Amino acid sequence: MVTGRHDNGCTIEIHVANDEDPVPPPEAWFSGRTPAMALREPEEFRWPEQIRTVETVTSGHVLCYECDGLGRCPECGGRG
């Protein structure tokens, strides 16, 4: 077995049953590990601006009850 380590905590291990075989046996395998890490800094969630509001709804229509005027749901198809 050969093990490699990096300063950031990542490791790789190579296991080989017999170095003389031209084709690695089923016992040969590789494994790697990385520490849990965030891909980016967490951000506070902000709702997007509404596409439709009560003031801009066409006469005779209402705001979509699914997306409340955001226009991003399968019910209204973005029509608000």
N, C-alpha and C positions, 0 to 999 in steps of 0.2 A: 504494500500500500504506500502511495505517495500522497502527501498532503501539502497544499500550498495555502498560505494565509496572506491577507493584505491588511494594511494598517486600519482600514475602515471597518474591519470585522468580517469581510467576505472570506470564505474558504472554499477550496475545491479538493476533493479526494478522488484518487484513481486507484481502483482495486483490480489486480490482475492475478489470476490463479497460477499461470505458468508462463514465464517469459519466452519459452522456446517454441510455443505453438504459433504457426503462421496465422491462424484464425483464432481470435480470442474466444475462449470457452464461455458458456452462459454465466459463469461466476464472475466474469470481468464486467465492471461497471464504473460509471462516473457519478459523482454527486457533488452538488454545490449548495452553499448556504449563504444567504445575505441577511443582515440584520433588518428588522422592521424600520422603515424610514418613510417619512412623508415625501411625496413627489413635489409638493409646493406648500407654501405657507397657507394655513387655513384662512378663509375669508368669511366675513359675516354675510349670511344670505340676504339678498335684496330682491324683492319682487320686481319684475319688469314693469315698465309703464303700461297702463291699460291702452288697448287699441280703441275700445269703445267705452264711453262713460254714460251715465244716465242722461247727461246733457246732449250727447252726440248720437244717441240711438235714433234710428229712423222712426218716424211716426208709425204707430201700429206694431212695433217690435219691442222686445224686452231684452235686457242683458242675458247672456247665456248663463244658466244656473250652474253649469259645470266649471267654467273658467272665469266667471264674473267679469267678462269684458276683456280678458287678456288675449283672447283670440287664438289660443294655442291648445285646443282640445279637439278630439274627433267628433264631438257633437255639433259644434258650430263650424268646424273646418276653417277656422281663422276669420270667419265673417263677423264675429263678435255677437 
